[in-house]
Every structure is written in structure tokens, then in C-alpha cells.
Amino acid sequence: LHTPMYFFLMNLSILDLSTVSVTLPKSMANFLLNTTAISYSGCAAQVFFFHVFCAADLALLTVMAYDRYIAICKPLYYKTIMKRTTCIRMAASAWLSCIPYSALHTGSIFHLSFCKSNTINQYFCEVPRLLNLSCSDSYFTEVGVLAFSFLLVVICFAFISMSYIQIFTVVFRTSLKEKQHKAFSTCIPHLIVVSLFVSTGSFAYLKPVRNSPSALDLTASLLYSVLPPVINPVIYTMRNNDIKAAMRKLTDHRVS
């Protein structure tokens, strides 16, 4: 499993685990201790790390689309282009480039004045909820950062879409059913993950924020912050023959 695709899958798994670890442990601790409090610094840390991991997740999904494009559309150049050093640099870029972005996001949020309330009607420190509590004149600064974030999401999604348009064009031209099945088995899970992540996240951030919480608000937040990281391993494992074969060998080895 030491190939570029699985190297990126390993990084995606780490990001998924990190994303869930930012929000769920604190909410579970509050539930068990029968409290609803979070410190100001703890809230800032949640916003920072949550956006680092989510942005890196999207960047890595974009890199994985490029990897699939090279593998299917330019197979003869795959080993030359997708060398191990290149993969490490691409993964490192996906991780590191999101740190200044998240720092800008967090700084613009906590530079605001919060005077309406100290109650966040959500199970974690969500940016739209924090903006709803602000009465600062620099409110539009963060709105600008959110607009910039949405632009980056659109660019990444457009790049992924263009990659898959070219991939499916090549796949449909081949007459070998085995090659078509192999291409679809690696591409379809990635498309499902990207669509789920982008659609749920966009819905949660673009919908109007109400002063009073609703079941829809909580559901939308769960859909983009918890569901994609939890379902990603299931999608890739159930749809990928190599991973299923590796799991069978591991199970047979333990039984014997």
C-alpha cells in the first residue's frame, strides 16, 4: 500500500481524525460533566485548528484529484511525475498552507467585540455563530475573509471537476471493462467524499443564522463537521479492492 494514492489516503485519515478531535471531546466532556462552558482561549483554539484541518482536508482532496488525473490520463508519466518526494511536498503544502489562512480567519474573528451575548447556540465554536454575537464595526472584515474562503472552495471544486471531466473522457473511450471498473472504483469514492464535504460545509456557512437555535442548524453543523470525517474511511474501504484484500490478509493471518 506504499503508493501515492494510499500515502494521500493516510494523510486524509489523519486529517479526519484531527478534525473530529477538535470539536467532539470538549462537547462530550461538557455533556458528561453537565456543563456548557468553554474558555475564550479554548474557543479560539477550536476555531483555529478546526479551520486548519478542514482547509487542509479540501487541499488534500484537490491533490488526490490531480493524482487520479495523472494515473488515468497520463499513466506512462505517472512514476516520473508522482515521485515520493513530490508526494511529500504536495502533502506538506496542503498542511502548511492552511496555517496562515486559519490564523487570518481566527484573528479576524477574535478581533471583533462580542457584546450581544456570551452564549453560542452550537456544540462547538462555529464561525457563523460567533459572527452573530458580534457588534463590532470590523464585522465586514471577517465577512470578507469568509467570501475569500468561499472563493477558494469554488476554485478547488472547479479544479477537481475539471480533473474528473478529463478522467471520465479517457475512461469512456477505453473498451476494456476491467480498466473502466478499476478507474471508477478509485474515482467514485473520492467524488462522493468531495461532494459531501463541500455541499454540507457550504450549506452550513451560507444559510442565514437565527438568533434562536434550531434542529436544522445542529444537523447542518453535524453534517459537515462530523459526518465526512466519520464516513470517509467507510467509503474508501468498502469501494477499494486493494484495501479489502489487505484487510482479508490481516484477518487470515490473525486467525491462523
Salt bridges, closest charged atoms under 4 A:
ASP67 OD2 - ARG68 NH2 3.00
GLU142 OE2 - HIS105 ND1 2.81
ASP217 OD2 - ARG129 NH2 2.69
ASP217 OD1 - LYS207 NZ 2.75
